[in-house]
Amino acid sequence: MREIFAIYWKEISDAMRDRRTLMMVLASSLLLVPMLLFVFSTVMSQVESQAVDRSVMAVNMKDAPGLENYILRQGYQIKQAPADYEEKSRSKELIKPVLLVPAHFEEDVAQLKRVELEIAYDTSNRQAEMGLNPLRRLLNGYVQERSGLNLMMRGVSAEVLQAVVVKERHISRPDERRVTITGMLPMVLIMAIVMGGMFAAIDSTAGERERGSLEPLMMNPVSGLQLAIGKTAAVATVSILIVILTVSSFFPAQSVIANEALRAEFQFGVKDALAFLLVLVPLAAALSSLQVALSLTCKTFKEANVRNQLLSLTVSFLPLFFILNPGKEPAWLGWVPVMAQTQMMNQVLKGELVGANSIGIALLVSCLIVSGSLLFVSRKMRDVVME
């Protein structure tokens, strides 16, 4: 154990020596979650502001008094769109879609002519696009009311033609909305783990091979397993530190959430943080051991960096499965590293209790990865000298 601790402290000292890279990794782990939550909440506020805003921007509403009356009865205000509404929408100065009423609209409707109402907006103006659905619902209501009046004037009840009525009933829990908005957070945590340990893993293996300091280290009376444990433990320590800092950043991040509803729903407490650490610490150790094993197969820092970037890209995109395929996840996901941890983190965000069986399976898989990587590294260490 004395030799293992000596190697461990040597690797930790080397990792701490590159302070510029270390500070960049630490700063990103502390700032990434607050920035992400701020962006999420800002977008959510924009969507809700368009849904709550009870105004309609229109052109030539004077030719549609019936439509104007209907809109006012729904509690909306009608505002005259500026003459240069196209230019202002392109420049993002106008953040609402514009309703274009054709000339002689009311006369054509009274004569049962086919008329068209246009909604003008710039597709690159995201805020204006968010106001489309409320305006569409408003116009659909007017069309239904007008059609019903036309039928009644001819002695036909609108209910005869509308035998089936479809209504929506929302049964999702309030915390489901929270996890939908913050569904990217598990992916951010996984990325922080991978990127945090990558540089330490490369520097302690391929970096030392390139500098020529790895061979003298292995001339000491230590076994390959001791070297593997010492180096892997040092890299895992850096990764676990990144995990702790990133999870801790959730607490101050709650104060920068711009949306009041999301701030009230997203209550990340100490129990949630402990659950995240219980899930992520074994994964950090497993990914660190994989990075050390992968980096040791490379002779240069550049080669190891490319291979680890590919590993990081693969690992970071695995959580996208839950964003693209929400719903009931298959049972086999519990045996897949990264995906199992993402599933458990989503359960924590939903306020659900993570099962001991799920934690046990994830811990078992992480231990198998660490054991296999340590065995590979311990054998590869002696082969490096012969290459």
C-alpha positions as CSV (number, residue, x, y, z in Angstrom):
1,M,0.0,0.0,0.0
2,R,2.9,2.4,0.6
3,E,4.0,2.1,-3.0
4,I,0.4,2.6,-4.2
5,F,0.0,5.8,-2.1
6,A,3.4,7.1,-3.3
7,I,2.3,6.7,-7.0
8,Y,-1.1,8.1,-6.1
9,W,0.3,11.3,-4.6
10,K,2.8,11.6,-7.4
11,E,0.0,11.6,-10.0
12,I,-2.2,14.0,-8.0
13,S,0.8,16.4,-7.7
14,D,1.3,16.2,-11.5
15,A,-2.4,16.8,-12.1
16,M,-2.4,19.8,-9.8
17,R,0.7,21.2,-11.4
18,D,-1.1,22.0,-14.7
19,R,-3.2,24.7,-13.0
20,R,-4.4,26.3,-16.2
21,T,-6.1,23.2,-17.4
22,L,-7.3,22.3,-13.9
23,M,-8.9,25.7,-13.4
24,M,-10.6,25.5,-16.8
25,V,-12.1,22.1,-15.9
26,L,-13.1,23.2,-12.4
27,A,-14.6,26.5,-13.6
28,S,-16.6,24.8,-16.3
29,S,-18.0,22.2,-13.8
30,L,-19.2,25.0,-11.5
31,L,-20.7,27.3,-14.2
32,L,-22.1,24.9,-16.7
33,V,-25.2,23.8,-14.8
34,P,-26.2,27.4,-13.7
35,M,-25.8,28.6,-17.3
36,L,-27.9,25.7,-18.6
37,L,-30.7,26.3,-16.1
38,F,-30.7,30.0,-16.8
39,V,-31.0,29.3,-20.6
40,F,-33.8,26.7,-20.0
41,S,-35.7,29.0,-17.7
42,T,-35.3,32.0,-20.1
43,V,-36.7,30.0,-23.0
44,M,-39.5,28.7,-20.8
45,S,-40.4,32.3,-19.8
46,Q,-40.5,33.4,-23.4
47,V,-42.9,30.5,-24.3
48,E,-45.2,31.3,-21.3
49,S,-45.1,35.0,-22.0
50,Q,-46.5,34.4,-25.5
51,A,-49.2,32.1,-24.1
52,V,-50.2,34.6,-21.4
53,D,-50.0,37.7,-23.6
54,R,-53.7,38.5,-24.5
55,S,-53.0,40.7,-27.5
56,V,-53.3,40.2,-31.3
57,M,-51.2,42.1,-33.8
58,A,-53.2,42.6,-36.9
59,V,-53.3,44.4,-40.3
60,N,-56.6,45.7,-41.8
61,M,-58.8,44.6,-38.9
62,K,-61.3,47.3,-40.0
63,D,-62.5,45.0,-42.8
64,A,-63.4,42.2,-40.3
65,P,-65.7,43.6,-37.6
66,G,-67.1,40.2,-36.9
67,L,-63.6,38.7,-36.3
68,E,-62.7,41.8,-34.2
69,N,-65.8,41.3,-32.1
70,Y,-65.0,37.6,-31.5
71,I,-61.4,38.3,-30.5
72,L,-62.4,41.0,-28.1
73,R,-65.0,38.7,-26.5
74,Q,-62.2,36.2,-25.8
75,G,-60.5,38.7,-23.7
76,Y,-57.8,39.7,-26.2
77,Q,-56.7,43.2,-27.2
78,I,-56.2,44.1,-30.9
79,K,-53.1,46.1,-31.8
80,Q,-52.4,47.7,-35.2
81,A,-49.3,46.1,-36.7
82,P,-46.7,48.7,-37.9
83,A,-46.4,49.3,-41.6
84,D,-42.9,47.8,-41.6
85,Y,-43.8,44.7,-39.7
86,E,-41.8,42.5,-42.0
87,E,-38.6,44.3,-41.4
88,K,-39.2,44.6,-37.6
89,S,-39.9,40.8,-37.4
90,R,-36.7,40.1,-39.2
91,S,-34.7,42.3,-36.8
92,K,-36.5,40.6,-33.8
93,E,-37.9,44.0,-32.8
94,L,-41.4,42.6,-33.3
95,I,-41.8,39.4,-31.2
96,K,-45.4,38.5,-32.2
97,P,-46.9,37.0,-35.3
98,V,-49.0,39.3,-37.4
99,L,-52.6,38.5,-38.5
100,L,-53.2,39.7,-42.1
101,V,-56.9,40.4,-42.9
102,P,-57.7,40.6,-46.6
103,A,-59.7,43.5,-48.0
104,H,-63.5,43.1,-48.0
105,F,-63.2,40.1,-45.6
106,E,-66.6,40.6,-43.9
107,E,-68.4,41.0,-47.2
108,D,-66.9,37.9,-48.7
109,V,-67.7,35.8,-45.5
110,A,-71.3,37.0,-45.6
111,Q,-71.5,35.9,-49.3
112,L,-70.1,32.5,-48.3
113,K,-67.0,33.1,-50.4
114,R,-63.7,31.3,-49.6
115,V,-61.4,33.7,-47.8
116,E,-58.0,33.3,-46.3
117,L,-56.5,34.7,-43.2
118,E,-52.7,34.8,-43.2
119,I,-50.3,34.7,-40.2
120,A,-47.0,36.4,-41.0
121,Y,-43.8,35.8,-39.0
122,D,-40.1,35.3,-39.6
123,T,-39.2,31.6,-39.1
124,S,-35.9,32.7,-37.5
125,N,-37.7,34.8,-34.9
126,R,-38.2,32.1,-32.2
127,Q,-40.3,34.4,-30.0
128,A,-42.7,35.2,-32.8
129,E,-43.0,31.5,-33.6
130,M,-43.9,30.7,-30.0
131,G,-47.0,32.9,-30.4
132,L,-48.4,30.9,-33.3
133,N,-50.3,28.3,-31.3
134,P,-52.4,30.8,-29.3
135,L,-53.3,32.7,-32.4
136,R,-54.2,29.6,-34.3
137,R,-56.5,28.4,-31.5
138,L,-58.1,31.8,-31.5
139,L,-58.8,31.8,-35.2
140,N,-60.0,28.1,-35.2
141,G,-62.5,29.1,-32.5
142,Y,-63.7,32.0,-34.7
143,V,-64.1,29.7,-37.8
144,Q,-66.1,27.1,-35.7
145,E,-68.4,29.8,-34.4
146,R,-68.9,31.4,-37.8
147,S,-69.6,28.0,-39.4
148,G,-72.2,27.2,-36.7
149,L,-73.9,30.5,-37.2
150,N,-74.1,29.9,-41.0
151,L,-75.7,26.5,-40.4
152,M,-78.2,27.9,-37.9
153,M,-79.3,30.5,-40.4
154,R,-80.2,27.7,-42.7
155,G,-82.1,25.8,-40.1
156,V,-79.3,23.2,-39.4
157,S,-78.0,22.6,-36.0
158,A,-74.1,22.6,-35.8
159,E,-74.4,19.8,-33.2
160,V,-75.8,17.5,-35.9
161,L,-72.6,17.8,-37.9
162,Q,-70.4,17.6,-34.9
163,A,-71.4,14.3,-33.3
164,V,-68.0,13.7,-31.7
165,V,-66.3,16.2,-29.4
166,V,-62.6,15.8,-28.5
167,K,-61.3,17.2,-25.3
168,E,-57.8,17.0,-23.7
169,R,-57.2,15.8,-20.2
170,H,-53.7,16.3,-18.9
171,I,-52.7,13.6,-16.4
172,S,-49.0,14.3,-16.1
173,R,-47.7,15.1,-12.6
174,P,-46.2,18.5,-11.9
175,D,-42.8,17.1,-11.4
176,E,-42.9,15.5,-14.9
177,R,-42.8,19.1,-16.3
178,R,-39.7,19.7,-14.2
179,V,-37.8,16.7,-15.6
180,T,-38.9,17.6,-19.1
181,I,-37.4,21.0,-18.9
182,T,-34.2,19.8,-17.1
183,G,-33.8,16.6,-19.2
184,M,-30.4,17.8,-20.4
185,L,-28.9,18.0,-16.9
186,P,-27.9,14.3,-16.6
187,M,-26.1,14.6,-20.0
188,V,-24.2,17.6,-18.7
189,L,-23.1,15.7,-15.6
190,I,-21.9,12.8,-17.7
191,M,-19.9,15.2,-19.9
192,A,-18.4,16.8,-16.9
193,I,-17.2,13.4,-15.6
194,V,-15.7,12.4,-18.9
195,M,-14.0,15.7,-19.6
196,G,-12.8,16.1,-16.1
197,G,-10.8,12.9,-15.9
198,M,-9.7,12.8,-19.5
199,F,-6.7,15.2,-19.3
200,A,-5.4,13.6,-16.1
201,A,-5.7,10.1,-17.7
202,I,-3.8,11.2,-20.8
203,D,-1.1,13.0,-18.9
204,S,-0.4,10.2,-16.5
205,T,0.0,7.6,-19.4
206,A,0.5,8.7,-22.9
207,G,1.9,12.1,-21.7
208,E,4.5,10.3,-19.6
209,R,5.4,8.0,-22.5
210,E,5.9,10.9,-24.7
211,R,8.1,12.7,-22.1
212,G,10.0,9.5,-21.5
213,S,9.2,9.5,-17.7
214,L,7.0,6.4,-17.7
215,E,9.8,3.9,-18.3
216,P,12.0,5.2,-15.3
217,L,8.9,5.0,-13.1
218,M,8.4,1.4,-13.9
219,M,12.1,0.6,-13.1
220,N,11.2,1.1,-9.4
221,P,10.4,-2.1,-7.3
222,V,6.7,-1.8,-7.9
223,S,4.3,-4.2,-9.7
224,G,2.2,-3.4,-12.7
225,L,-0.9,-3.7,-10.5
226,Q,0.4,-1.2,-8.0
227,L,1.1,1.3,-10.8
228,A,-2.4,0.7,-12.3
229,I,-4.1,1.2,-9.0
230,G,-2.1,4.3,-8.1
231,K,-2.6,6.0,-11.5
232,T,-6.3,5.0,-11.8
233,A,-7.1,6.2,-8.3
234,A,-5.5,9.6,-9.0
235,V,-7.5,10.1,-12.2
236,A,-10.7,8.9,-10.4
237,T,-10.1,11.4,-7.6
238,V,-10.0,14.2,-10.1
239,S,-13.2,12.9,-11.8
240,I,-15.0,12.5,-8.4
241,L,-14.0,16.0,-7.5
242,I,-15.5,17.3,-10.7
243,V,-18.7,15.3,-9.8
244,I,-18.9,16.9,-6.4
245,L,-18.4,20.4,-7.7
246,T,-20.9,20.0,-10.5
247,V,-23.6,18.5,-8.2
248,S,-22.9,21.3,-5.7
249,S,-23.4,23.9,-8.4
250,F,-27.1,22.9,-8.5
251,F,-27.7,24.7,-5.2
252,P,-26.6,28.2,-6.3
253,A,-28.0,27.5,-9.8
254,Q,-31.5,27.6,-8.4
255,S,-31.1,31.3,-7.7
256,V,-30.4,32.2,-11.4
257,I,-33.5,30.4,-12.8
258,A,-35.4,33.2,-14.6
259,N,-38.8,31.5,-14.6
260,E,-40.8,31.7,-11.4
261,A,-42.8,28.5,-12.1
262,L,-39.7,26.5,-12.8
263,R,-37.9,27.9,-9.8
264,A,-40.8,26.8,-7.6
265,E,-40.9,23.3,-9.1
266,F,-37.1,22.7,-9.3
267,Q,-36.3,22.2,-5.7
268,F,-32.9,20.4,-5.6
269,G,-32.2,19.4,-2.0
270,V,-29.5,17.7,0.0
271,K,-31.2,14.3,-0.4
272,D,-31.2,14.7,-4.2
273,A,-27.5,15.7,-4.2
274,L,-26.6,12.6,-2.1
275,A,-28.6,10.4,-4.5
276,F,-26.8,11.9,-7.5
277,L,-23.4,11.3,-5.8
278,L,-24.4,7.7,-5.0
279,V,-25.2,7.2,-8.7
280,L,-22.3,9.1,-10.2
281,V,-19.2,8.3,-8.1
282,P,-19.0,4.7,-9.2
283,L,-19.5,5.7,-12.8
284,A,-16.7,8.3,-12.4
285,A,-14.3,5.6,-11.2
286,A,-15.4,3.3,-14.1
287,L,-14.9,5.9,-16.8
288,S,-11.6,7.0,-15.3
289,S,-10.3,3.4,-15.4
290,L,-11.4,3.1,-19.0
291,Q,-9.6,6.4,-19.9
292,V,-6.4,5.3,-18.3
293,A,-6.5,1.9,-20.2
294,L,-7.3,3.6,-23.5
295,S,-4.6,6.3,-23.1
296,L,-2.0,3.7,-22.2
297,T,-2.4,2.1,-25.6
298,C,-1.2,5.4,-27.2
299,K,2.3,6.5,-27.7
300,T,1.7,10.3,-28.0
301,F,-0.5,12.8,-26.2
302,K,-2.2,13.8,-29.5
303,E,-3.1,10.2,-30.3
304,A,-4.5,9.6,-26.8
305,N,-6.4,12.9,-27.0
306,V,-8.1,11.8,-30.3
307,R,-9.1,8.4,-28.9
308,N,-10.4,9.8,-25.7
309,Q,-12.4,12.5,-27.6
310,L,-14.1,9.7,-29.5
311,L,-14.9,7.9,-26.2
312,S,-16.2,11.1,-24.7
313,L,-18.4,11.8,-27.7
314,T,-19.9,8.3,-27.5
315,V,-20.5,8.4,-23.8
316,S,-21.9,11.9,-23.8
317,F,-24.5,11.1,-26.5
318,L,-25.9,8.0,-24.8
319,P,-28.2,10.0,-22.5
320,L,-29.9,11.4,-25.7
321,F,-31.8,8.1,-25.8
322,F,-34.0,9.3,-23.0
323,I,-34.7,12.7,-24.7
324,L,-35.5,11.2,-28.1
325,N,-37.4,8.2,-26.7
326,P,-39.2,9.3,-23.5
327,G,-41.5,6.8,-21.8
328,K,-41.1,3.3,-20.3
329,E,-37.5,2.3,-20.6
330,P,-36.6,-1.4,-21.2
331,A,-35.2,-3.3,-18.3
332,W,-31.8,-4.0,-20.0
333,L,-30.9,-0.4,-19.8
334,G,-30.1,-0.9,-16.1
335,W,-27.1,-3.0,-17.2
336,V,-25.7,-0.4,-19.6
337,P,-23.2,2.1,-18.1
338,V,-24.1,5.8,-18.4
339,M,-27.7,4.9,-19.5
340,A,-28.4,3.3,-16.2
341,Q,-27.1,6.3,-14.3
342,T,-29.1,8.7,-16.6
343,Q,-32.2,6.7,-15.9
344,M,-31.6,6.9,-12.1
345,M,-30.9,10.6,-12.2
346,N,-34.1,11.2,-14.1
347,Q,-36.0,9.3,-11.4
348,V,-34.4,11.6,-8.8
349,L,-35.5,14.7,-10.7
350,K,-39.0,13.3,-10.9
351,G,-39.0,12.8,-7.1
352,E,-39.2,9.0,-7.4
353,L,-37.3,6.6,-5.1
354,V,-34.4,4.9,-6.8
355,G,-34.5,1.2,-6.2
356,A,-31.7,-0.6,-4.4
357,N,-31.7,-3.2,-7.1
358,S,-30.9,-0.5,-9.8
359,I,-28.1,0.9,-7.6
360,G,-26.7,-2.5,-7.0
361,I,-26.6,-3.4,-10.7
362,A,-25.0,-0.1,-11.6
363,L,-22.4,-0.6,-8.9
364,L,-21.7,-4.2,-10.0
365,V,-21.1,-3.1,-13.6
366,S,-18.9,-0.2,-12.5
367,C,-16.8,-2.6,-10.4
368,L,-16.4,-5.0,-13.3
369,I,-15.2,-2.2,-15.6
370,V,-12.7,-1.0,-13.0
371,S,-11.4,-4.6,-12.4
372,G,-11.1,-5.3,-16.1
373,S,-9.3,-2.0,-16.8
374,L,-6.9,-2.5,-13.8
375,L,-6.0,-5.9,-15.1
376,F,-5.4,-4.6,-18.6
377,V,-3.3,-1.7,-17.4
378,S,-1.2,-3.8,-15.0
379,R,-0.3,-6.1,-17.9
380,K,0.2,-3.3,-20.4
381,M,2.6,-1.4,-18.0
382,R,5.3,-4.1,-18.4
383,D,4.7,-4.3,-22.2
384,V,5.4,-0.6,-22.5
385,V,9.0,-1.1,-21.5
386,M,9.5,-3.7,-24.2
387,E,8.1,-1.5,-27.0
